[in-house]
Amino acid sequence: MSLISFTIPFLPPSLNAYRRFHWREQRRIEREWKDMVAVRWLELGRPTCSEALVTLWFLFQDTRSRDLDNYMATGAKLVGDSLKGRFIPDDSPRHLKGWRFLFEMDRENPGTIVEIEEVGGGLSQRHRDRGEASACACTHADRAGERPKEGIEITRPKCKNYDACSAPLCPLDEQSLRHGLWYPDEEVCTLRDHSGLLWIRNQKRLIKKAGRADRHFTLEMLNRNCIIRRGIEGLDPDAPEGMQLRRWLKAHPERRDLSKEDREKMTQRLAAAKR
């Protein structure tokens, strides 16, 4: 199988930081990544792959504690959007077969290594003419023996709306449900098959009633059968989550679902009170 490798001389921003940026700054970051990947694509002779597995190496400058899931999310978005139309025709499951994320420390050369492994139809003839070996060894080839073998495998969910949907929580994406956060100004899954899920119904209520759009909600909060009043707020992304979450859950206890008999009694009481 063929391999293309190149380096981006910087790291993606953390997901929490990226979400707090103004939309103009987000567009600037996206353009910067697309321009950098486009330059690498031209330098390598405009290679294309029909089907590919993409590996991202995140090289950090120090061993400071980080939430690695946040870098996986932004890295996949920025690199995936930059590769389509160049190295791969599109970032749909038909062409982008999977992701692998690996982490390492490099004090001298922090950045992001992108490895594109052809798993299906093959490289374009133009790239074959230029020589596959030169592309494979273009950057960091001497690091192969130093890299850890362990990685995190992520596959794209089979959803007809996946390419057009930017909802951070997807019922078909286990990774997003395990680690994802949701802000009231973000999208919600629109598939009818999942419209009955409690956390999706609560998302739709929060869009109308949440007090602040810069406070996030976890899946545990969204999946809580509690009363959602106007002005309700999520968690502060700049503060530790543990204590905030415990206080939020205590302040929003789950309500007891009324039985049919209880509903009838309540209806009768309301009717009597109106007389």
C-alpha positions as CSV (number, residue, x, y, z in Angstrom):
1,M,0.0,0.0,0.0
2,S,1.2,3.6,-0.8
3,L,2.0,6.2,1.8
4,I,2.1,9.9,1.6
5,S,3.6,11.9,4.6
6,F,4.1,15.6,5.2
7,T,4.4,17.9,8.2
8,I,2.3,20.9,9.3
9,P,4.6,23.1,11.5
10,F,1.9,23.8,14.1
11,L,-0.7,22.0,16.1
12,P,-4.5,22.4,15.9
13,P,-6.1,24.5,18.7
14,S,-7.8,22.7,21.5
15,L,-11.5,22.1,20.8
16,N,-12.5,24.3,23.9
17,A,-10.3,27.1,22.7
18,Y,-11.6,26.8,19.1
19,R,-15.2,27.0,20.2
20,R,-14.5,30.2,22.2
21,F,-13.0,31.9,19.2
22,H,-15.0,34.4,17.2
23,W,-16.3,32.9,13.9
24,R,-13.9,35.2,12.0
25,E,-10.9,33.7,13.9
26,Q,-12.3,30.2,13.2
27,R,-12.4,30.9,9.5
28,R,-8.9,32.3,9.6
29,I,-7.6,29.1,11.2
30,E,-9.4,26.9,8.7
31,R,-8.0,29.0,5.8
32,E,-4.5,28.7,7.3
33,W,-4.7,24.9,7.4
34,K,-6.1,24.7,3.9
35,D,-3.4,26.9,2.5
36,M,-0.7,24.9,4.2
37,V,-2.0,21.5,3.0
38,A,-2.5,23.0,-0.5
39,V,1.2,23.9,-0.6
40,R,2.3,20.4,0.6
41,W,0.0,18.9,-2.1
42,L,1.7,21.0,-4.9
43,E,5.1,20.2,-3.6
44,L,4.4,16.4,-3.7
45,G,3.2,16.6,-7.3
46,R,-0.6,16.7,-6.7
47,P,-1.1,13.1,-5.6
48,T,-4.6,11.7,-5.2
49,C,-6.0,8.6,-3.5
50,S,-9.3,7.0,-4.1
51,E,-9.6,5.5,-0.6
52,A,-7.4,6.5,2.3
53,L,-6.7,5.9,5.9
54,V,-5.4,9.1,7.6
55,T,-3.0,9.1,10.6
56,L,-2.3,12.3,12.5
57,W,0.8,12.6,14.7
58,F,0.5,15.4,17.3
59,L,4.0,16.4,18.4
60,F,3.8,18.5,21.6
61,Q,6.6,20.6,22.8
62,D,6.3,19.5,26.5
63,T,4.6,16.9,28.7
64,R,2.0,19.4,30.1
65,S,-1.3,17.7,30.9
66,R,-3.8,18.1,28.0
67,D,-7.2,16.8,27.0
68,L,-6.1,14.9,24.0
69,D,-9.7,14.3,22.8
70,N,-10.0,18.0,22.1
71,Y,-7.0,17.9,19.7
72,M,-8.4,14.8,17.9
73,A,-11.7,16.7,17.3
74,T,-10.2,19.9,15.9
75,G,-7.4,18.0,14.1
76,A,-9.9,15.7,12.2
77,K,-12.0,18.7,11.2
78,L,-9.1,21.0,10.0
79,V,-7.2,18.2,8.2
80,G,-10.3,16.5,6.8
81,D,-11.6,19.7,5.3
82,S,-8.1,20.5,3.9
83,L,-7.5,17.1,2.2
84,K,-10.7,16.9,0.3
85,G,-10.5,18.0,-3.3
86,R,-6.7,17.5,-3.2
87,F,-5.3,14.3,-1.7
88,I,-8.8,12.7,-1.7
89,P,-11.9,13.5,-3.8
90,D,-14.0,14.0,-0.7
91,D,-14.0,13.4,3.0
92,S,-17.1,11.1,2.9
93,P,-16.8,7.5,4.1
94,R,-16.5,6.4,0.5
95,H,-13.1,8.0,0.2
96,L,-11.9,8.6,3.8
97,K,-12.0,5.2,5.4
98,G,-10.8,6.0,8.9
99,W,-8.6,8.0,11.2
100,R,-5.8,7.2,13.6
101,F,-4.4,9.6,16.2
102,L,-1.0,9.3,17.8
103,F,0.7,11.6,20.3
104,E,4.4,12.3,21.0
105,M,6.7,14.9,22.5
106,D,9.1,16.8,20.3
107,R,10.8,19.8,22.0
108,E,12.6,21.0,18.9
109,N,10.0,20.5,16.2
110,P,6.4,20.6,17.5
111,G,3.7,20.3,14.9
112,T,1.4,17.8,13.1
113,I,2.4,15.0,10.9
114,V,-0.2,13.9,8.3
115,E,0.1,10.4,6.9
116,I,-2.2,9.3,4.1
117,E,-2.2,5.6,3.5
118,E,-3.9,4.3,0.3
119,V,-6.1,1.4,1.1
120,G,-8.2,1.0,-2.1
121,G,-8.0,2.3,-5.7
122,G,-4.4,3.6,-5.6
123,L,-2.4,6.7,-6.2
124,S,-2.7,8.8,-9.3
125,Q,-0.4,8.1,-12.3
126,R,1.1,11.5,-11.9
127,H,2.3,10.6,-8.4
128,R,3.6,7.3,-9.6
129,D,5.7,9.1,-12.2
130,R,7.3,11.3,-9.7
131,G,8.2,8.3,-7.4
132,E,6.3,7.1,-4.4
133,A,9.4,6.7,-2.3
134,S,10.2,10.4,-2.3
135,A,6.7,11.3,-1.0
136,C,6.8,8.6,1.7
137,A,10.2,9.8,3.0
138,C,9.6,13.6,2.6
139,T,9.5,14.3,6.3
140,H,10.2,12.6,9.6
141,A,11.0,9.3,8.0
142,D,13.8,8.7,10.5
143,R,11.2,8.9,13.4
144,A,9.4,5.7,12.4
145,G,11.3,3.6,14.9
146,E,10.7,6.0,17.7
147,R,6.9,6.4,17.4
148,P,4.6,4.4,19.7
149,K,2.7,1.5,18.1
150,E,-0.5,2.3,20.1
151,G,-3.1,4.5,18.4
152,I,-6.7,5.4,18.7
153,E,-8.9,4.1,15.9
154,I,-11.9,6.2,14.9
155,T,-14.3,5.4,12.1
156,R,-17.0,7.6,10.6
157,P,-20.6,6.7,11.4
158,K,-22.8,5.5,8.6
159,C,-25.3,8.4,8.4
160,K,-26.8,9.9,5.2
161,N,-26.5,13.4,6.7
162,Y,-23.0,13.1,8.1
163,D,-21.2,15.2,5.4
164,A,-23.7,18.1,5.7
165,C,-24.2,17.9,9.5
166,S,-22.0,19.7,12.0
167,A,-23.8,18.6,15.2
168,P,-21.1,17.8,17.8
169,L,-23.2,15.0,19.3
170,C,-24.2,12.3,16.9
171,P,-26.4,9.3,18.0
172,L,-24.4,7.1,15.6
173,D,-20.9,8.3,16.7
174,E,-19.9,6.6,19.9
175,Q,-16.8,8.8,20.2
176,S,-18.8,12.0,20.2
177,L,-21.3,10.7,22.8
178,R,-18.5,9.6,25.1
179,H,-16.4,12.7,25.0
180,G,-18.5,15.4,23.2
181,L,-19.9,18.7,24.6
182,W,-22.8,20.7,23.2
183,Y,-23.4,24.5,23.3
184,P,-26.9,25.9,22.8
185,D,-25.9,27.7,19.6
186,E,-24.7,24.5,17.9
187,E,-26.6,22.1,15.6
188,V,-28.8,19.2,16.7
189,C,-29.2,15.9,14.9
190,T,-32.1,16.2,12.4
191,L,-32.7,12.5,11.6
192,R,-36.3,11.5,12.4
193,D,-35.1,8.1,13.6
194,H,-33.5,9.7,16.6
195,S,-35.9,12.6,17.3
196,G,-37.4,10.7,20.2
197,L,-34.2,10.6,22.2
198,L,-34.5,12.5,25.5
199,W,-31.2,14.3,25.1
200,I,-32.1,15.5,21.6
201,R,-35.5,16.7,22.8
202,N,-33.7,18.6,25.6
203,Q,-31.3,20.1,23.1
204,K,-34.2,21.6,21.1
205,R,-35.7,23.0,24.4
206,L,-32.3,24.5,25.4
207,I,-31.9,26.3,22.1
208,K,-35.0,28.4,23.0
209,K,-34.5,28.6,26.8
210,A,-30.7,28.6,27.6
211,G,-29.5,31.7,29.2
212,R,-26.0,31.8,27.7
213,A,-24.6,30.2,24.5
214,D,-21.1,30.1,25.8
215,R,-21.9,27.5,28.5
216,H,-21.8,23.8,27.5
217,F,-23.8,20.8,28.3
218,T,-22.6,17.2,28.7
219,L,-24.5,14.2,27.5
220,E,-25.3,13.3,31.1
221,M,-26.9,16.7,31.6
222,L,-28.8,16.5,28.3
223,N,-30.1,13.1,29.1
224,R,-31.5,14.2,32.5
225,N,-35.3,14.2,32.8
226,C,-35.5,17.5,34.6
227,I,-37.5,20.7,34.2
228,I,-35.9,23.1,31.7
229,R,-36.8,26.7,32.7
230,R,-35.9,29.8,30.7
231,G,-32.5,31.1,31.6
232,I,-31.0,27.7,32.4
233,E,-27.2,27.6,32.0
234,G,-24.6,25.0,31.3
235,L,-21.1,24.6,32.6
236,D,-18.3,27.2,32.4
237,P,-15.6,25.8,29.9
238,D,-12.9,27.7,31.8
239,A,-13.5,26.1,35.2
240,P,-13.0,22.4,36.3
241,E,-16.0,20.4,35.3
242,G,-16.4,17.9,38.2
243,M,-17.7,20.3,40.9
244,Q,-19.8,22.3,38.4
245,L,-21.4,19.1,37.1
246,R,-22.3,17.8,40.6
247,R,-23.8,21.2,41.5
248,W,-25.8,21.3,38.3
249,L,-27.2,17.8,38.7
250,K,-28.2,18.6,42.3
251,A,-29.9,21.8,41.2
252,H,-31.8,20.0,38.5
253,P,-33.3,16.8,40.0
254,E,-35.1,14.4,37.7
255,R,-38.8,14.8,37.7
256,R,-41.1,11.9,38.4
257,D,-43.1,10.9,35.4
258,L,-46.8,11.1,36.1
259,S,-48.9,8.0,35.6
260,K,-52.1,8.1,33.6
261,E,-54.2,8.2,36.8
262,D,-52.1,11.1,38.2
263,R,-52.5,13.1,34.9
264,E,-56.3,12.6,35.1
265,K,-56.4,13.8,38.7
266,M,-54.3,16.8,37.9
267,T,-56.6,17.6,34.9
268,Q,-59.6,17.4,37.2
269,R,-58.0,19.7,39.8
270,L,-57.1,22.3,37.2
271,A,-60.6,22.2,35.8
272,A,-62.1,22.6,39.3
273,A,-59.8,25.5,40.0
274,K,-60.9,27.4,36.9
275,R,-64.6,27.2,37.9
